C-alpha cells in the first residue's frame, strides 16, 4: 500500500510503498500567510490534466478546502514557500506519484521529522475569543498576539482564520 509523507521544512515529498521509501521529490509549499496544513489526510480526488493550467499535469486533492498535491506551470518555484497551501511538484514527479496512488492513499504532512517547530496551527471557530483559545491551549493572550503578527488586537480574529499556538 502507498503512503505519502511531506516534510515541510525539507520541502520534500516521500512516496512509500509497503512502508519503504520508493522515491522522494522536491516540492513547493504554502507561504506563511497561507500555510500547507499539517496532520493526517488522505487523497480524496485525482484529476489528469486539470482545467486550471497552474495545477500542471496532475491534481491530487487531500482536503475539502481544496488543498492538493499538483504539478506546476512555474517549475522555478519548487523548493520555496509560495503557494496558497498546496504542495507543488515538477510535472514529471506529479505524474510519477499520480500513477502509484489511489483515492484513499494516506497523506501525512509534518513540519519536520520530529514535528517540533515551536507552534501548532489552530483554526478559529465560531464563538472563539483569544482569551478562550489561550486558556484551552495553556498559554496567554499576549503570547498569541506576539506569534500572530497579523492579529492587530484581541478582538480581530474571525472563524476560519488560522492562528499559531505555542507548542
Helices and strands as residue ranges (DSSP letters): E 2-7, G 8-10, E 12-17, E 20-26, E 29-30, G 32-34, E 39-42, E 45-48, G 53-55, E 58-61, E 68-70, G 75-77, E 81-83, E 87-88, H 91-100, E 106-110, E 119-123, H 130-136, H 141-147, E 162-166
